[in-house]
Amino acid sequence: MLATAPREFDGPGDEWSPESLLVAAVASCFILTFRAVARAAKIEWTHLQCEVTGALERLEGSTQFTHVLTNARLTIPTTTLAESCEAALRKAEQGCLVTNSLRATSELRTEILHEGPRIAIAE
């Protein structure tokens, strides 16, 4: 697989770049770590959406990631405690190998939604 430069570095912007692959690796690692944490804690959940953005800055003569923001939206059954899920999400962020390997600061923003009742509509 080949990667191209991102639009910000005069690339086409419509293909994977090393920068986008790194951000995708953070998202994948976070999700996999959360799955393991939730399984160990026996937390029931139905859906996890994760979006990660990275800030690039020029420091000490080189361009580097300085901040990584993970936005996690977790959907849980009404019987699952949101507090337990929040703790599991935080533990997943702290345990993410990829994020821990970066010099960049890391931030996690969470949103926990309970599943709503399903209503059947007759036609």
N, C-alpha and C positions, 0 to 999 in steps of 0.2 A: 504494500500500500504506500502510495506516495502522498505527501502533503504539500500544500502550496502556501505561499505567504498570505496572511490575512489582508483584507482591504486596507487596513491602517498602515500596512507596510508595502503598499503598491501591488498587492496581489489581487486576484479576481474576486475574492470574498465569497465565492459560492461553493467552495470546497473545504475539506478539513485542513486546518493549519496545525502546526505544533502547539500553538497557544490554545486552540479550541479542543485539541485532544487532551491537553493537561486539565482543562476545566471539566471535560467529560469524565476524565479519570477520577477527579475529586467527587463528582456526582455519583458515579458508579460505586466507588469505595464507600461513600456515606450510606448509600442504599444497602449495600451488602453488609456493612457493619451493623446498621439498624436491624436488618433481618435477624442477624445472629443475636443481638442484644434482646430483641423482642421475643425470640424463640426461648432464650435462656430464662427470661422473666415471665414467660407464658402470657404475654400480652397479645390479645386478639386485635387485629387491625384488618382493614379491607383494601386500602389503597394508599400509596405514598407517591406523591409527585414532588420532584426535586429539580430546582433550577439553580444553577451556580453561575456566578459571574466573577471575573477576576479583573483587578485593576493593575495595569502596567504603568510603571514609572521609570524614569531614567535616574538611577542613583549611582554615585561613585563611578561614572563613566560607562555604565552598562544598563540595559533595559532589563527589568525584572518584575515579577509579580510582587506587589506590595500588600495586597489585600484580596482575600477570597470571601465572597458572600454566598452562603447557602440558604436558599429559601425552601423550606420543607412544608408541604401541606399533607397532613395525615388524616385519613378518614377512618373512623373507628365505629364499632357497633355501640349502641346506646348503653350496653352493659359494661363497657370498658371505661375505666377511670382516666380522664384526661391528664391528671397529674402524673400517673405512672407513665403515660406515653411521652409527656414532656421530658421526664427524667431519662427515658430510654433514648429519645432523640438527642439530648445533650450528651449522653454517654457515647452514642454513636459518633458524634462529632469529635469528641475527645479521643476516641479510639481509632479514627480513620488514619490508616497508614500513609496514604498519599498526602493528606493535609498536614500530618505531623512531619512529613519529609520536606515541606516547603519552609522557606524563610518568611514568607508572607504571613501577615496576621490573618486570623480566621474569625468569621462572624456567622452565627446561625440565627435565622429568624424562622419561627415556627407558627403554624396555624393548624389547630386540631379541630376537626369537624365531626360531629356525631352524624351517623347515617339517619336520614329522615325516614319517616314511615312511607312505605310504598303504597300508593293509591292506584287502584285499578279504575280506569274510566271506561265505562261501557259505551259502545257506539250504537 
